[in-house]
Amino acid sequence: MIDREAAKESFADSVLATLINFPLNYMLIWIAFRLEMTVMQTTLFCTSILFVVATYRKYRVRIHFKRKVV
């Protein structure tokens, strides 16, 4: 049996993540190129920022759906 609320939350979070991450990733790569970062520096830089943004986004989505259900 599929948990419809969990499926809605997962879908909403994935759509939101795509809308946020595409332009953010473009900007981060542009910054890395401008700063002439190495591949490892670029990887650490992008991963760190995307991790923080993803954690905050997921927290906000979870709170939204938690309030909606209760």
N, C-alpha and C positions, 0 to 999 in steps of 0.2 A: 504494500500500500504506500502510495506517495503522500508525503506530508506537504500539502499545498502551500501552507504558509512558509515553510522552509524553502520550497522551490521558488516562490515569489521573491523572497528575500535574496536568495542566491542569484536569481536573474537580475534583480534590481541592482545589486552590488556589482555584478559583472558589467552591466551597461554603464553604470556610473564610473567604474574603474577605467573602462575604455575611454570614456569622454574626458576623464581627468588625465590619464596616463599618456595618451597620444601627444597632446600638445606639451605636456610636462617633459616627456622623454625627448621630444624635439628640442626644447629649450635647453635641457641638460646636456645633450650631445653638442649643441651649438656652443655652450659655455666651455665644455671640455675642449673642443677644437680651438676656441679662441685662446684658452689658457695653455694650449699645446701639452695637454696631459698625456701620459703614457696610457697604454691599453689598461694596465692594472689600476692606475689612478682613476681613469674614467669609469671602470667597472665599480670600484669602491665608492666613488662619488655618486654615481647614478643609483646604485643599489641602496646606499644609505638614505638618500633622499626619498626614493620610491618606497622604502620600508616605512619611514616615518609617515608619509602621506597615506599609505595603505592602511597602517594601523589606525590612524585618526579616522579615515573614511569608513573603515569597517566598524569602528566603535559607534560612529554617528548613525550608520545604517542599522546596526543592531538595536540601538536605543530607539530609533524611529519605529522599527517593527515591534519591539517589546511594548512600547506605549500603545501602539495600534491594536495589539492583541488583547491587552489587559483592560 
